[in-house]
């Protein structure tokens, strides 16, 4: 059974990222520091399965009513958990207005179509390409979802 719980500072250090995110993941600095930063920036959650962290996500609340969505998925995420994960993320994104957010933003690596598909299933629309955007300087598609 997959458990969705509040994010803790060391959760990212416990995650074994999927291959598509490994380079971006490796380019980030100290996991304890990153954990503290993302938790302070806004709400964040962790997916745990059989005692292992298999996903972390959150919304970093920005000035001007924007929220930057972030997500790392573990390579050991069970396929059957995706329905639970999708519903949990969709529900939490739907609550973003309570944070004072009217616009959610996210990125997807150009070379990873599943991320694009998932963002579109979550109601995001592609707004364009951002060069050298990710921590590993890779090219990303920028997505946005404007809340009603």
Phi and psi in degrees as a GROMACS rama.xvg file:
@    title "Ramachandran Plot"
@    xaxis  label "Phi"
@    yaxis  label "Psi"
@TYPE xy
-83.9918  137.533  UNK-2
-116.507  130.471  UNK-3
-104.272  123.406  UNK-4
-138.953  172.905  UNK-5
-64.1995  141.638  UNK-6
-66.818  139.904  UNK-7
-118.527  152.555  UNK-8
-53.1718  -33.7675  UNK-9
-93.98  5.46411  UNK-10
-63.25  -40.0459  UNK-11
-64.4039  -34.3041  UNK-12
-67.8364  -24.3529  UNK-13
-89.4326  -5.20777  UNK-14
-87.9747  137.536  UNK-15
-105.621  97.3785  UNK-16
-66.6796  149.507  UNK-17
-61.5152  156.164  UNK-18
-55.0307  -38.219  UNK-19
-64.5105  -21.2672  UNK-20
-110.225  1.06425  UNK-21
-60.886  -42.9189  UNK-22
-66.9362  -43.9246  UNK-23
-63.3427  -43.2422  UNK-24
-60.2663  -45.1806  UNK-25
-67.2523  -24.4181  UNK-26
-78.9662  -10.5314  UNK-27
-83.075  152.102  UNK-28
-77.7632  -157.521  UNK-29
-43.6873  125.957  UNK-30
-67.6029  -34.6798  UNK-31
-62.8282  -44.0843  UNK-32
-64.4289  -46.928  UNK-33
-60.093  -42.8161  UNK-34
-58.1326  -44.5745  UNK-35
-63.6497  -40.8516  UNK-36
-66.2135  -49.4944  UNK-37
-68.5042  -33.4797  UNK-38
-67.6907  -37.1479  UNK-39
-73.2949  -24.062  UNK-40
-77.0533  -19.9234  UNK-41
163.107  -176.564  UNK-42
-65.4689  144.526  UNK-43
-146.659  152.53  UNK-44
-137.087  158.942  UNK-45
-128.571  139.896  UNK-46
-103.09  127.47  UNK-47
-124.337  138.522  UNK-48
-137.127  122.063  UNK-49
52.3871  41.0567  UNK-50
79.4373  2.06201  UNK-51
-110.081  139.851  UNK-52
-76.0764  120.888  UNK-53
-116.588  -1.93529  UNK-54
-172.257  146.024  UNK-55
-139.026  140.444  UNK-56
-154.216  161.327  UNK-57
-173.195  -178.754  UNK-58
-126.268  116.901  UNK-59
-90.1467  111.051  UNK-60
-74.7628  126.1  UNK-61
-107.787  166.143  UNK-62
-65.717  153.226  UNK-63
81.2556  14.963  UNK-64
81.8025  19.6744  UNK-65
-102.805  150.614  UNK-66
-129.639  124.443  UNK-67
-93.4083  114.79  UNK-68
-85.1267  139.999  UNK-69
-136.159  153.28  UNK-70
-160.598  133.234  UNK-71
-123.132  130.851  UNK-72
-112.151  136.04  UNK-73
-81.3208  151.644  UNK-74
-70.2926  -15.167  UNK-75
-100.665  19.8015  UNK-76
-64.8256  121.468  UNK-77
-68.8306  138.277  UNK-78
-55.1577  -39.9978  UNK-79
-65.8232  -17.7419  UNK-80
-79.9355  -13.5043  UNK-81
-61.3629  -33.7142  UNK-82
-64.3453  -44.6062  UNK-83
-63.9939  -44.7565  UNK-84
-61.7579  -47.938  UNK-85
-59.3671  -45.9933  UNK-86
-63.8028  -40.5046  UNK-87
-64.7134  -44.7618  UNK-88
-65.839  -46.1241  UNK-89
-57.5057  -43.2484  UNK-90
-63.6425  -42.0163  UNK-91
-71.4168  -36.0012  UNK-92
-63.9737  -35.1747  UNK-93
-65.9926  -18.9782  UNK-94
-95.1091  3.09729  UNK-95
-62.3647  -29.6668  UNK-96
-60.3884  -30.9112  UNK-97
-66.104  -16.2558  UNK-98
-88.8759  -0.627273  UNK-99
85.1012  18.6115  UNK-100
-99.2377  133.315  UNK-101
-115.138  -9.03104  UNK-102
-140.729  124.987  UNK-103
-102.604  139.101  UNK-104
-126.187  150.702  UNK-105
-155.632  164.236  UNK-106
-126.136  157.099  UNK-107
-139.063  131.465  UNK-108
-60.7424  136.848  UNK-109
-55.2992  -38.4217  UNK-110
-86.2362  13.6737  UNK-111
-131.384  79.4187  UNK-112
-55.0943  -32.092  UNK-113
-58.7463  -33.0968  UNK-114
-66.0963  -40.3667  UNK-115
-63.041  -45.3188  UNK-116
-60.7677  -42.8152  UNK-117
-65.5859  -43.8029  UNK-118
-59.3363  -41.1342  UNK-119
-66.5482  -37.4582  UNK-120
-65.3514  -26.5296  UNK-121
-85.7304  2.37779  UNK-122
94.7854  10.4148  UNK-123
-85.1347  152.296  UNK-124
-121.216  139.761  UNK-125
-72.5566  131.375  UNK-126
-109.382  -10.06  UNK-127
149.096  -169.214  UNK-128
-107.858  139.885  UNK-129
-121.498  113.925  UNK-130
-78.2954  143.234  UNK-131
50.0003  41.6478  UNK-132
-85.894  -42.7761  UNK-133
-75.349  163.311  UNK-134
-55.0866  -28.659  UNK-135
-89.6222  9.6198  UNK-136
70.163  19.7442  UNK-137
-78.149  161.834  UNK-138
-83.3563  137.907  UNK-139
-130.089  155.779  UNK-140
-89.4014  137.159  UNK-141
-97.4759  132.254  UNK-142
-121.165  154.108  UNK-143
-144.008  151.88  UNK-144
-136.371  116.612  UNK-145
-91.4215  126.844  UNK-146
-83.3167  144.733  UNK-147
